[in-house]
């Protein structure tokens, strides 16, 4: 697809495929990353962007060491390309809405507990109502999944938000609340703690398993411990909450576990409530704004809602 940019009395025709390469570079950071994501060679990406510079008659990339940086003119083109692609997605959604049933492939990214507790029953629901809709699932944390959503690697991302660390939605993202998931203190049954909100402080000297540093979950957990008056002794780090459960079951650590970990099953470890307002996380679905009304997205969001534990 090409579109015309008017420059005085002379118009230049720009290739949308090359504009998308420039946009990919803005989101992915390196020519190698763009080439890998789109199954091109780095030299092909470089050649296409050079041709885009010739089409626009301006410098779009500046070399900084071994990397390249987008010029202000390139940033203008990227913003314009974002608007064009969003309009194309809206058009695709309108066309798809004319069909009686959702169909095609929808690419989903979800963090572990959502992937385990919500996505499988949602797929079952979709299989009954929309057999021509195929779900591709990737387990990914929100920190990496949202940029990938903007880069169009995914169509829907399940995200989480912790108390005291609200995350404003990124530009161009449509966020729909899914549920509030309670989080509880978890510790080995052999360890005695008060059956109230003072239980966190009672575990000040116990080893802990937490999610990796740099994640929202880790920042929230450390804040809960500090409010209870201590710095947690973090001996184990993992984004795998099933490992957290195992370490608590075997007596090696205390942890914070959301209720979705059990999905209606009886906990296998001792649990205690957390002080409000730190006692829950909010779970939402995020899609690109131009995609929100697509029948496949609407059907998937409805199926995820129906998968929530009662």
VOKOL-902753 format. One line per field, with one value per residue (C-alpha): x, y, z; residue number from 1; residue in one letter. Coordinates in pm, 1 decimal. Example, Ala and Ser with C-alpha at 12.3 -4.5 7.8 and 13.67 -1.06 7.14 Angstrom:
<vovos>
xx (1230.0|1367.0)
yy (-450.0|-106.0)
zz (780.0|714.0)
k (1|2)
r (a|s)
</vovos>
This chain:
<vovos>
xx (0.0|122.5|4.2|100.3|267.2|225.8|544.1|467.2|357.8|528.7|395.6|602.4|458.6|553.0|540.4|344.2|557.1|866.6|683.3|597.3|965.3|1044.0|769.4|903.9|1247.4|1096.6|938.2|1210.0|1519.4|1761.1|1772.6|1854.2|1542.9|1325.0|1478.5|1427.6|1065.2|971.8|1191.7|1405.6|1780.5|1924.4|2065.5|1717.0|1572.8|1857.0|1805.4|1430.7|1481.1|1738.4|1479.1|1228.8|1480.3|1506.8|1127.1|1092.6|1397.6|1514.0|1744.6|1547.5|1823.4|2131.5|2412.3|2503.9|2789.2|2663.8|2298.7|2072.8|1845.5|1533.3|1546.1|1257.5|1136.7|1128.8|929.8|669.7|641.5|609.8|322.6|152.6|202.0|49.5|-263.3|-283.2|-246.4|-506.0|-752.2|-676.2|-744.8|-1074.8|-1164.9|-1076.5|-1291.3|-1584.8|-1549.8|-1524.6|-1831.0|-2037.6|-1973.2|-2202.5|-1920.8|-1569.0|-1300.3|-928.5|-632.0|-608.9|-266.9|-279.3|-10.8|-80.2|119.9|135.8|-162.0|-393.9|-258.4|-329.4|-657.0|-838.9|-718.2|-792.8|-1161.3|-1192.4|-1061.6|-1318.8|-1596.8|-1473.2|-1454.2|-1825.8|-1941.7|-1678.2|-1516.0|-1344.0|-1156.2|-807.6|-620.0|-239.1|-116.3|223.2|315.1|465.5|483.4|308.7|642.7|733.5|386.9|259.7|549.4|495.3|124.9|214.8|456.4|164.4|316.5|-1.5|-367.9|-467.0|-261.1|-377.8|-218.3|-206.4|-188.6|-81.0|-188.2|21.8|164.3|-109.7|3.8|-161.0|-250.5|-4.7|-116.0|-318.6|-415.8|-772.4|-788.9|-1095.0|-1115.7|-1147.7|-1144.3|-1001.3|-779.6|-718.0|-357.3|-278.9|24.5|125.3|355.8|430.9|167.8|439.9|496.6|260.9|134.4|-153.5|-474.8|-499.0|-319.3|-23.6|88.7|324.7|529.2|544.7|743.2|1012.1|1286.5|1163.5|1310.5|1097.2|1035.4|940.4|915.3|1228.2|1357.4|1230.8|877.5|568.6|491.7|833.5|808.2|464.1|574.5|878.4|657.0|417.4|705.4|851.6|515.0|517.0|853.1|1117.3|1321.9|1240.9|1514.8|1468.3|1646.8|1448.7|1342.8|1113.3|821.5|689.6|426.0|404.1|762.1|654.2|384.4|630.2|882.4|610.6|472.1|818.3|877.5|1154.0|988.3|700.0|530.2|243.7|2.9|-301.3|-626.0|-607.0|-315.3|-568.6|-865.7|-1123.8|-909.1|-832.4|-488.7|-219.3|-43.4|-147.2|-282.9|-356.7|-525.7|-318.3|-380.6|-602.9|-559.8|-264.4|-473.6|-546.1|-433.1|-648.2|-646.8|-742.8|-724.2|-541.7|-576.0|-485.0|-761.1|-824.3|-882.3|-1118.3|-1439.0|-1313.5|-1553.8|-1265.9|-1150.6|-1503.1|-1564.0|-1235.2|-1298.4|-1643.5|-1497.7|-1232.5|-1505.6|-1704.0|-1387.4|-1359.7|-1401.4|-1738.5)
yy (0.0|348.1|692.6|1036.3|1307.8|1655.5|1865.3|2202.9|2145.2|1806.6|1489.5|1197.3|846.2|652.0|274.6|160.2|-154.8|59.1|284.8|-26.0|-119.9|223.5|180.8|-163.1|-9.1|252.3|-22.9|-290.8|-73.3|-245.1|-348.1|-704.1|-721.4|-594.3|-845.5|-1132.9|-1039.1|-1008.5|-1287.9|-1049.3|-1013.8|-705.1|-589.4|-604.2|-393.0|-143.3|-122.3|-68.5|210.0|372.3|368.2|528.1|804.8|857.4|868.4|1125.9|1326.1|1350.5|1173.6|929.1|743.1|861.8|621.0|618.8|371.4|37.7|136.2|373.1|643.6|785.2|1153.2|1390.8|1353.8|976.4|1009.7|1213.2|935.4|670.6|861.9|893.2|521.1|434.2|629.6|462.9|112.4|185.5|292.9|-22.1|-235.1|-54.3|-124.9|-493.2|-503.0|-347.6|-598.9|-889.0|-760.5|-826.0|-1198.1|-1396.7|-1564.1|-1486.1|-1662.0|-1657.2|-1654.1|-1444.0|-1423.1|-1399.3|-1324.3|-1397.5|-1418.9|-1760.8|-1768.1|-1618.7|-1859.4|-2154.3|-2048.6|-1843.8|-1919.8|-2297.4|-2264.6|-1961.2|-2168.4|-2437.0|-2178.0|-2037.2|-2388.1|-2435.6|-2096.6|-2005.5|-2322.5|-2128.4|-1907.7|-2034.0|-1912.0|-1896.7|-1854.2|-1729.6|-1704.8|-1359.9|-1105.4|-769.3|-585.4|-751.3|-831.0|-472.1|-353.9|-667.3|-580.2|-236.2|-401.5|-621.2|-947.8|-1012.1|-923.6|-938.9|-928.0|-1015.5|-768.5|-717.8|-406.3|-398.1|-153.6|163.3|116.0|208.3|184.4|434.9|264.5|322.9|541.7|345.6|71.4|-21.1|-171.3|-357.0|-469.6|-845.1|-915.5|-835.0|-1119.6|-1139.6|-1202.2|-1377.5|-1445.7|-1811.3|-2002.3|-2363.3|-2525.4|-2604.9|-2230.9|-2062.8|-1712.2|-1499.7|-1554.1|-1185.8|-914.5|-919.6|-1249.1|-1076.5|-918.7|-1257.9|-1393.6|-1123.8|-1378.7|-1642.7|-1703.5|-1575.3|-1659.8|-1359.3|-1274.5|-1135.6|-786.2|-525.2|-665.7|-492.5|-799.5|-785.9|-412.1|-462.5|-759.6|-576.3|-276.0|-499.9|-639.0|-294.0|-166.1|-459.4|-336.0|-557.1|-623.4|-969.9|-1233.5|-1324.9|-1654.3|-1768.5|-1572.1|-1696.6|-1582.6|-1940.7|-1935.2|-2313.7|-2312.2|-2063.8|-2308.7|-2598.0|-2404.4|-2309.0|-2665.8|-2806.2|-2559.4|-2358.6|-2020.8|-1783.2|-1621.0|-1405.7|-1611.5|-1484.5|-1678.8|-1761.6|-1989.0|-2236.3|-2163.5|-2286.2|-2569.3|-2580.1|-2424.2|-2676.0|-2425.9|-2202.5|-1864.3|-1537.9|-1216.0|-910.7|-556.9|-347.9|-191.2|-420.5|-735.3|-772.1|-715.2|-601.2|-808.8|-660.3|-734.3|-497.0|-466.3|-203.8|56.6|-10.3|-377.5|-349.0|-396.9|-694.1|-990.6|-1221.6|-981.1|-929.4|-1305.3|-1374.9|-1108.3|-1255.0|-1606.1|-1489.0|-1328.4|-1652.4|-1838.9|-1643.1|-1858.3|-1812.7)
zz (0.0|-85.5|11.7|-108.0|98.3|-49.0|-47.5|-199.3|-559.1|-568.9|-406.2|-284.6|-266.8|46.9|76.6|383.1|413.0|459.3|702.2|906.3|914.3|1053.8|1312.8|1406.2|1457.1|1689.2|1900.3|1887.9|1905.6|1666.3|1301.5|1409.4|1628.4|1343.4|1103.1|1347.0|1419.2|1051.6|911.4|706.3|691.6|864.7|530.9|374.3|655.7|616.3|239.4|274.0|527.5|298.1|21.7|260.9|326.4|-49.3|-80.3|196.2|98.1|458.2|703.6|919.1|1106.7|1293.6|1381.9|1752.0|1799.7|1667.9|1702.7|1511.4|1647.9|1486.0|1390.7|1477.3|1118.3|1160.4|1482.4|1291.1|1032.2|1306.6|1471.4|1133.3|1065.5|1405.1|1310.6|969.1|1115.1|1383.7|1114.2|915.9|1225.3|1278.9|917.8|963.6|1278.7|1092.0|810.5|1055.6|1243.2|931.5|981.8|1209.8|1403.1|1520.2|1318.2|1253.0|1489.4|1805.6|1973.7|2352.3|2611.5|2977.9|3299.9|3462.0|3698.6|3436.9|3175.6|3405.5|3564.5|3300.4|2948.8|2928.4|3030.9|2802.2|2510.7|2594.9|2586.0|2255.6|2108.3|2172.2|2048.6|1790.2|1652.8|1371.2|1619.2|1704.8|2014.8|2024.9|2383.4|2500.7|2868.5|2921.3|3200.5|3144.5|3147.4|2816.8|2682.7|2656.5|2435.0|2224.7|2197.1|2064.6|1822.6|1703.0|1823.6|2027.1|1985.4|2354.0|2672.4|3023.1|3265.1|3641.6|3856.9|4220.8|4494.8|4529.7|4178.0|3928.5|3567.8|3332.3|3003.9|2724.1|2436.4|2185.4|2434.3|2531.5|2883.0|3016.5|3383.0|3426.9|3801.2|4143.6|4265.6|4643.8|4752.8|5080.0|5292.5|5256.9|5491.6|5591.5|5812.3|6066.7|6130.5|6376.9|6299.9|6429.1|6236.8|6153.0|5960.3|6202.3|6048.4|5800.2|6082.1|6257.0|5959.2|5966.9|6033.8|5788.2|5438.7|5150.8|4786.1|4571.6|4205.0|4034.4|4109.7|3867.2|3844.9|3981.5|4194.0|4361.1|4435.1|4587.9|4803.0|4940.2|5020.9|5216.8|5423.0|5488.1|5607.5|5848.2|5979.9|5818.3|5504.5|5363.9|5354.8|4987.5|4933.6|4628.1|4319.7|4044.0|3830.4|3854.3|4129.6|4121.7|4249.2|4518.1|4625.6|4636.8|4846.2|5094.5|5105.2|5177.0|5460.5|5293.8|5246.4|5301.9|5001.7|4881.1|4668.7|4476.3|4494.7|4122.5|4213.2|4349.7|4116.8|4365.3|4506.5|4875.0|4949.0|5038.3|5267.7|5555.0|5438.9|5619.2|5504.1|5416.9|5540.3|5316.0|5063.5|4988.5|4981.8|4609.6|4253.5|3962.7|3643.7|3307.5|2938.2|2704.0|2326.6|2070.5|2042.4|1676.5|1758.1|2055.9|1853.2|1652.7|1701.9|1797.2|2069.7|2202.1|2207.9|2385.3|2647.7|2713.7|2740.7|2989.7|3201.7|3200.0|3311.5|3638.9|3953.0|4123.3)
k (1|2|3|4|5|6|7|8|9|10|11|12|13|14|15|16|17|18|19|20|21|22|23|24|25|26|27|28|29|30|31|32|33|34|35|36|37|38|39|40|41|42|43|44|45|46|47|48|49|50|51|52|53|54|55|56|57|58|59|60|61|62|63|64|65|66|67|68|69|70|71|72|73|74|75|76|77|78|79|80|81|82|83|84|85|86|87|88|89|90|91|92|93|94|95|96|97|98|99|100|101|102|103|104|105|106|107|108|109|110|111|112|113|114|115|116|117|118|119|120|121|122|123|124|125|126|127|128|129|130|131|132|133|134|135|136|137|138|139|140|141|142|143|144|145|146|147|148|149|150|151|152|153|154|155|156|157|158|159|160|161|162|163|164|165|166|167|168|169|170|171|172|173|174|175|176|177|178|179|180|181|182|183|184|185|186|187|188|189|190|191|192|193|194|195|196|197|198|199|200|201|202|203|204|205|206|207|208|209|210|211|212|213|214|215|216|217|218|219|220|221|222|223|224|225|226|227|228|229|230|231|232|233|234|235|236|237|238|239|240|241|242|243|244|245|246|247|248|249|250|251|252|253|254|255|256|257|258|259|260|261|262|263|264|265|266|267|268|269|270|271|272|273|274|275|276|277|278|279|280|281|282|283|284|285|286|287|288|289|290|291|292|293|294|295|296|297|298|299|300|301|302|303|304|305|306|307|308|309|310)
r (x|x|x|x|x|x|x|x|x|x|x|x|x|x|x|x|x|x|x|x|x|x|x|x|x|x|x|x|x|x|x|x|x|x|x|x|x|x|x|x|x|x|x|x|x|x|x|x|x|x|x|x|x|x|x|x|x|x|x|x|x|x|x|x|x|x|x|x|x|x|x|x|x|x|x|x|x|x|x|x|x|x|x|x|x|x|x|x|x|x|x|x|x|x|x|x|x|x|x|x|x|x|x|x|x|x|x|x|x|x|x|x|x|x|x|x|x|x|x|x|x|x|x|x|x|x|x|x|x|x|x|x|x|x|x|x|x|x|x|x|x|x|x|x|x|x|x|x|x|x|x|x|x|x|x|x|x|x|x|x|x|x|x|x|x|x|x|x|x|x|x|x|x|x|x|x|x|x|x|x|x|x|x|x|x|x|x|x|x|x|x|x|x|x|x|x|x|x|x|x|x|x|x|x|x|x|x|x|x|x|x|x|x|x|x|x|x|x|x|x|x|x|x|x|x|x|x|x|x|x|x|x|x|x|x|x|x|x|x|x|x|x|x|x|x|x|x|x|x|x|x|x|x|x|x|x|x|x|x|x|x|x|x|x|x|x|x|x|x|x|x|x|x|x|x|x|x|x|x|x|x|x|x|x|x|x|x|x|x|x|x|x|x|x|x|x|x|x|x|x|x|x|x|x|x|x|x|x|x|x)
</vovos>
